[in-house]
């Protein structure tokens, strides 16, 4: 069995940061209410790990996306959407990287971090939306096959 080219893993990789960073944000909100209660002290660590792993996943997805950019069939009407998707991907990894470093060095700023996380999640979801448009509206990276053979 032949190993597929690395860039083909971009559509797989993008789901991990979306899931981890969304879950981490929800846990961060819960942590504000449950942190002081004994059985829920683990939530703070879970929030940090979801943020850090999600940020690493976002970097991986972006790297694979940059590889895919040169390999996917070029669809001229999609170029503007592709440029916006790429720009937001850079913003996504930048803001989540800043947030990850902030969480490491300034653990006491939880409310401000959660507010920035909400904004970063908005950027992430708009990046994902544009990626979905590239596939579903413009067919980038999709092989068209006919129905019924």
Order of alpha helices (4+ residues) and beta strands (2+ residues): alpha-alpha-alpha-alpha
